[in-house]
Amino acid sequence: IVSGLAAAARKGILIKGGVYLENGRNLALLALDKTGTLTHGKPVQTDSLNLLGMEEPSHAIWAASLAARSDHPVSLALARHAAEQGQTLRDVADFEALPGRGTKGVVDGALLYLGNHRLVEELGLCSAQLEQRLEALERQGKSVVVLCDEQRALMLFAVADTVRQSSREAVAELHELGVRTCMLSGDNAHTAAAIAEQVGVDEARGDLLPADKLAWVEARQAQGEVVGMVGRWHERCST
């Protein structure tokens, strides 16, 4: 056991104790985070579309101003793009992170939301036309966020991340060991499925809040399965 713990430590793996090392041989299912685990976690903005049928430069600046206040990889991609374009951001008042959904804040006196498909649905601002646009981008494996005010969806932004080559190799090796894999993502189901297919993961579940991911793992454990978790999402479940 001591030799195993030492060998793992040399590879940068910290194991809490011998009992956990021994229990590893019973691992049947591994739950994987998407962003930063299966992917590089450095998405870049690829698309933007004004939803009001006319160009309004302030909308992109409003979105970037909200995004710059967040530490989520998708928001950081929007903020980086704005910086590359030389945009001057606005002050944001009453900023609030909405876990699993996005952010909100007051910019130029207007209450604005920047978030995912789930948030737009909750705000009651999703239309059939917007659904089509979102789905088309999501099926390309892109993550989409929408800027909204209290009455309308104003502008959408899409970002794309790249899959780690090591992820494909690791998943294949896990399958050879008889370990099933499932990707649990807060991203939409279409994007989750596209990334899972690229990596070779057995199952993908999207549109999950951090608490939903933890509940999924606990449900499998209640069925007697030994479940492992890889990623940072389980840290956020307790915050």
Backbone hydrogen bonds, N-H to C=O, Kabsch-Sander energy under -0.5 kcal/mol:
donor,donor_aa,acceptor,acceptor_aa,energy
5,L,1,I,-2.6
6,A,2,V,-2.3
7,A,3,S,-2.4
8,A,4,G,-2.2
9,A,5,L,-2.1
10,R,6,A,-1.9
11,K,7,A,-0.8
11,K,8,A,-0.9
12,G,9,A,-1.8
13,I,8,A,-2.8
14,L,12,G,-0.6
15,I,13,I,-0.6
20,Y,17,G,-0.6
21,L,17,G,-1.5
22,E,18,G,-2.6
23,N,19,V,-1.9
24,G,20,Y,-0.8
24,G,21,L,-0.6
25,R,22,E,-1.2
26,N,23,N,-1.9
27,L,24,G,-1.6
28,A,226,V,-2.3
29,L,226,V,-1.6
30,L,180,R,-2.5
31,A,29,L,-0.5
31,A,228,G,-3.1
32,L,182,C,-3.0
33,D,230,V,-2.2
37,T,34,K,-1.5
38,L,33,D,-0.6
38,L,34,K,-1.3
39,T,34,K,-2.1
40,H,162,T,-2.5
44,V,160,A,-2.2
46,T,158,A,-2.9
47,D,158,A,-1.6
49,L,156,L,-2.3
51,L,154,L,-2.6
52,L,154,L,-0.5
53,G,50,N,-0.6
59,H,56,E,-2.1
60,A,56,E,-0.6
61,I,57,P,-1.4
62,W,58,S,-2.8
63,A,59,H,-2.4
64,A,60,A,-2.3
65,S,61,I,-2.2
66,L,62,W,-2.0
67,A,63,A,-2.8
68,A,64,A,-2.3
69,R,66,L,-1.3
70,S,67,A,-1.7
76,L,72,H,-2.6
77,A,73,P,-1.6
78,L,74,V,-1.5
79,A,75,S,-2.4
80,R,76,L,-2.6
81,H,77,A,-2.1
82,A,78,L,-2.2
83,A,79,A,-2.1
84,E,80,R,-2.4
85,Q,81,H,-1.6
86,G,83,A,-1.2
87,Q,82,A,-2.4
89,L,87,Q,-0.6
93,A,106,V,-2.7
96,E,104,K,-2.6
98,L,102,G,-3.5
101,R,98,L,-2.6
102,G,98,L,-2.6
103,T,114,L,-2.5
104,K,96,E,-2.1
105,G,112,L,-2.0
106,V,93,A,-3.3
107,V,105,G,-0.6
107,V,110,A,-2.5
110,A,107,V,-2.2
112,L,105,G,-3.1
112,L,110,A,-0.6
113,Y,148,C,-2.9
114,L,103,T,-2.5
115,G,146,V,-2.0
116,N,101,R,-2.8
120,V,116,N,-2.1
121,E,117,H,-2.2
122,E,118,R,-2.4
123,L,119,L,-2.0
124,G,121,E,-1.3
125,L,120,V,-2.2
131,E,127,S,-2.6
132,Q,128,A,-1.9
133,R,129,Q,-1.8
134,L,130,L,-2.8
135,E,131,E,-2.7
136,A,132,Q,-2.1
137,L,133,R,-1.6
138,E,134,L,-2.7
139,R,135,E,-2.4
140,Q,137,L,-1.1
141,G,138,E,-2.1
142,K,137,L,-1.6
143,S,159,V,-2.6
145,V,157,F,-2.6
146,V,115,G,-3.1
147,L,155,M,-3.5
148,C,113,Y,-2.8
148,C,146,V,-0.5
149,D,152,R,-2.3
154,L,147,L,-3.2
154,L,152,R,-0.6
155,M,147,L,-1.4
156,L,49,L,-2.5
157,F,145,V,-2.8
158,A,47,D,-2.2
159,V,143,S,-2.7
160,A,44,V,-2.3
164,R,38,L,-2.5
167,S,164,R,-0.7
168,R,164,R,-1.1
169,E,165,Q,-1.7
170,A,166,S,-2.6
171,V,167,S,-2.6
172,A,168,R,-2.1
173,E,169,E,-2.1
174,L,170,A,-2.3
175,H,171,V,-2.2
176,E,172,A,-1.8
177,L,173,E,-1.3
178,G,175,H,-1.3
179,V,174,L,-2.6
180,R,28,A,-2.4
180,R,178,G,-0.6
182,C,30,L,-2.3
183,M,203,E,-2.7
184,L,32,L,-2.6
184,L,182,C,-0.5
185,S,183,M,-0.5
185,S,205,R,-2.7
192,A,188,N,-2.5
193,A,189,A,-2.4
194,A,190,H,-2.1
195,I,191,T,-2.4
196,A,192,A,-2.5
197,E,193,A,-2.1
198,Q,194,A,-1.6
199,V,195,I,-1.9
200,G,196,A,-2.4
201,V,196,A,-1.7
203,E,181,T,-1.2
205,R,183,M,-2.8
207,D,187,D,-4.0
208,L,185,S,-2.0
212,D,209,L,-0.6
213,K,209,L,-1.9
214,L,210,P,-1.9
215,A,211,A,-2.2
216,W,212,D,-2.1
217,V,213,K,-2.0
218,E,214,L,-2.6
219,A,215,A,-2.2
220,R,216,W,-1.7
221,Q,217,V,-2.3
222,A,218,E,-2.1
223,Q,219,A,-0.8
223,Q,220,R,-0.5
224,G,221,Q,-1.9
225,E,220,R,-1.9
227,V,225,E,-0.7
228,G,29,L,-2.7
230,V,31,A,-2.5
235,E,232,R,-1.3
236,R,232,R,-1.0
237,C,233,W,-1.0
238,S,235,E,-0.8
239,T,236,R,-1.3
